[in-house]
Amino acid sequence: MGIIDQMSKKADLEAALKDAMRANDTIRKNTLRMTLSAIKNSEKLEGKELDDAAAVGILQKEVKSRQETLAESEKAGRADLADAAKAEIKVLEEFLPAQMKPEELEALVLAAINEIGATTMSDMGKVVKLAMQKAEGRADGSQISQLVKSKLQA
């Protein structure tokens, strides 16, 4: 598959950054710059260009970071910071794959449990790892973990 067939996640982010700069959209521009910086730092550490799966992983970490900021801001009564975090999350979510529906996620977790042959909580780590791979960034790790835990305890 060539570059003409499909732009990489990083290329999508770079194109969106250029558009945000042209539109003078400060929040979008700053959010995309921070995310691209995180991707480039990771590439330097890895010593190679990241694939889309790794870029999606970084996007998910960036969203999680902002969700934590949102929670802390709300707890501290800082509506201004909470609003900024919400806006940044909205920008980042545009570049994430569509999230799985609860029934799809449950089917994926059950398939992972069956594939591994998990029967006890000691198998939880293996099941979560496999389910995360199969979800390909379309589900939050904490959701998968909670669902695996509930299924293995049942």
C-alpha positions as CSV (number, residue, x, y, z in Angstrom):
1,M,0.0,0.0,0.0
2,G,1.6,3.3,-1.1
3,I,1.4,6.7,0.3
4,I,-1.1,7.6,-2.4
5,D,-3.5,4.9,-1.2
6,Q,-3.7,6.0,2.4
7,M,-2.1,8.8,4.5
8,S,-0.5,7.7,7.7
9,K,-1.9,8.9,11.0
10,K,1.2,11.1,11.4
11,A,0.5,12.7,8.0
12,D,-3.1,13.2,8.9
13,L,-2.0,15.0,12.0
14,E,0.5,17.2,10.1
15,A,-2.1,18.1,7.5
16,A,-4.6,19.0,10.3
17,L,-1.9,21.1,12.0
18,K,-1.3,23.1,8.8
19,D,-5.1,23.6,8.4
20,A,-5.3,24.8,12.1
21,M,-2.5,27.2,11.5
22,R,-4.2,28.7,8.5
23,A,-7.5,29.0,10.4
24,N,-5.7,30.5,13.4
25,D,-7.3,27.8,15.7
26,T,-5.1,28.1,18.7
27,I,-6.4,25.2,20.7
28,R,-6.4,22.8,17.8
29,K,-2.9,24.0,16.7
30,N,-1.4,23.6,20.2
31,T,-3.0,20.2,20.7
32,L,-1.8,18.8,17.4
33,R,1.7,20.3,18.0
34,M,2.0,18.5,21.3
35,T,0.8,15.3,19.9
36,L,3.1,15.4,16.9
37,S,6.0,16.2,19.3
38,A,5.1,13.1,21.4
39,I,5.1,11.0,18.2
40,K,8.5,12.4,17.1
41,N,10.0,11.9,20.5
42,S,8.9,8.3,20.4
43,E,10.3,7.9,16.9
44,K,13.7,9.2,18.2
45,L,13.6,6.7,21.1
46,E,12.7,3.9,18.8
47,G,15.1,4.9,16.1
48,K,12.5,4.5,13.3
49,E,9.2,5.9,12.0
50,L,6.2,4.7,14.0
51,D,3.4,2.8,12.3
52,D,-0.2,3.8,12.6
53,A,-0.9,1.4,15.5
54,A,1.9,3.0,17.6
55,A,0.7,6.5,16.6
56,V,-2.8,5.5,17.7
57,G,-1.3,4.3,21.0
58,I,0.3,7.7,21.5
59,L,-3.0,9.5,20.7
60,Q,-4.7,7.3,23.3
61,K,-2.1,8.3,25.9
62,E,-2.6,11.9,25.0
63,V,-6.4,11.6,25.5
64,K,-5.9,9.8,28.8
65,S,-3.6,12.5,30.0
66,R,-6.1,15.1,29.2
67,Q,-8.9,13.1,30.8
68,E,-6.8,13.1,34.0
69,T,-6.3,16.8,33.7
70,L,-10.1,17.2,33.2
71,A,-10.9,15.2,36.3
72,E,-8.3,17.2,38.4
73,S,-9.5,20.5,37.1
74,E,-13.1,19.7,37.9
75,K,-12.2,18.6,41.4
76,A,-10.3,21.8,41.9
77,G,-13.2,23.9,40.6
78,R,-11.2,25.2,37.6
79,A,-13.8,25.4,34.9
80,D,-11.4,27.2,32.5
81,L,-8.8,24.3,32.6
82,A,-11.6,21.7,32.4
83,D,-13.0,23.4,29.3
84,A,-9.6,23.5,27.7
85,A,-9.0,19.8,28.4
86,K,-12.4,19.0,26.9
87,A,-11.6,20.9,23.8
88,E,-8.2,19.1,23.4
89,I,-9.8,15.7,23.9
90,K,-12.4,16.5,21.2
91,V,-9.5,17.4,18.8
92,L,-7.6,14.2,19.6
93,E,-10.6,11.9,19.3
94,E,-11.0,13.0,15.7
95,F,-7.9,11.0,14.9
96,L,-8.7,7.9,16.9
97,P,-10.5,4.9,15.3
98,A,-14.2,4.7,16.1
99,Q,-14.7,3.1,19.5
100,M,-16.2,-0.4,19.7
101,K,-19.8,-0.8,20.8
102,P,-20.2,-2.5,24.2
103,E,-21.5,-5.7,22.6
104,E,-18.6,-5.8,20.2
105,L,-16.2,-5.3,23.0
106,E,-17.8,-8.1,25.0
107,A,-17.6,-10.5,22.1
108,L,-13.9,-9.6,21.5
109,V,-13.1,-10.2,25.2
110,L,-15.0,-13.6,25.2
111,A,-13.1,-14.6,22.1
112,A,-9.8,-13.7,23.8
113,I,-10.7,-15.7,26.9
114,N,-11.6,-18.7,24.7
115,E,-8.5,-18.4,22.6
116,I,-6.2,-18.4,25.7
117,G,-8.4,-20.9,27.5
118,A,-8.5,-18.6,30.6
119,T,-10.4,-19.8,33.6
120,T,-8.9,-17.9,36.5
121,M,-7.8,-14.4,37.4
122,S,-4.2,-15.5,37.0
123,D,-4.8,-15.5,33.2
124,M,-6.1,-11.9,33.2
125,G,-2.9,-10.3,32.0
126,K,-2.6,-12.6,29.0
127,V,-6.3,-12.1,28.1
128,V,-6.1,-8.3,28.4
129,K,-2.9,-8.2,26.2
130,L,-4.6,-10.3,23.5
131,A,-7.8,-8.3,23.7
132,M,-5.9,-5.0,23.4
133,Q,-4.1,-6.3,20.3
134,K,-7.4,-7.4,18.7
135,A,-9.2,-4.1,19.6
136,E,-6.5,-2.2,17.6
137,G,-7.0,1.0,19.5
138,R,-10.8,0.9,19.3
139,A,-11.3,0.4,23.0
140,D,-9.9,1.8,26.2
141,G,-7.5,-0.4,28.1
142,S,-9.4,0.2,31.4
143,Q,-12.7,-0.9,29.8
144,I,-11.1,-4.1,28.5
145,S,-9.4,-4.8,31.8
146,Q,-12.7,-4.3,33.8
147,L,-14.6,-6.5,31.3
148,V,-12.0,-9.3,31.5
149,K,-12.0,-9.1,35.3
150,S,-15.8,-9.4,35.4
151,K,-15.9,-12.3,33.0
152,L,-13.1,-14.3,34.8
153,Q,-14.6,-13.7,38.2
154,A,-18.1,-14.9,37.0
